[in-house]
Amino acid sequence: YQPDELVLNGNINDCGAFSTHPKMREVAQVFRTAKQEREYWLPIAELLRDTLPNTKITYVGSQCHEGWIDKWTSLSPILTEDDNYTIQNWFKLEEFGIDFVREVYDPLGDGTFLITHGTIARGKSGASAHAELDMSGTNVCIAHTHKLSQVYKTTAVGEYTALECGCMCQRQPWYYLKGKRLLMDWQQGFALVNFKDNSFSAQCIPIIRDGDDKPYFWIGKDRYK
């Protein structure tokens, strides 16, 4: 499938070595760990560009995960003056011909459909989409929750939709958060949005696994492996 544009709305890497409460003495060690994690991203970026040679690719940053790069960089005067320690340069986006938008991407330029990583994380699929729709007041596509859903809202002005576009995260049944064992209720997938004139159609596309755990998806009657 060859879309006109592919939007990655976070997060490229988990940046698990980072912390929201960093200590100055840990900066060097954390960035060494982050460099190791980045090695998983680079071949994916290369594959994306080889697979989609004519597709515009845009990456939307976030305030979490890779956004912590900015927080850690700000602790060191040396890193602050080094252009390599920014999200777009850290992940070598320009090298792969990937545009970078810091937080919110407006593909139409008129605010009627926004693509962002998101800041709200509710437990159930669709709950975060509803909250983001109320907060933004317009059509929106978010990531952040690792959930897949599409919800709608009708106001006196018109109808609006919000999408949670799923994730491409590693699949495993359980994860640990603050010492608690939790079910990984995540869905792999993406959002497909078609724009024409002043309107658009949007839908969530789940990624399905066959008996050998190989991924595929359907768009209409066409199946893509």
Disulfide bonds with the S-S distance in Angstrom:
none
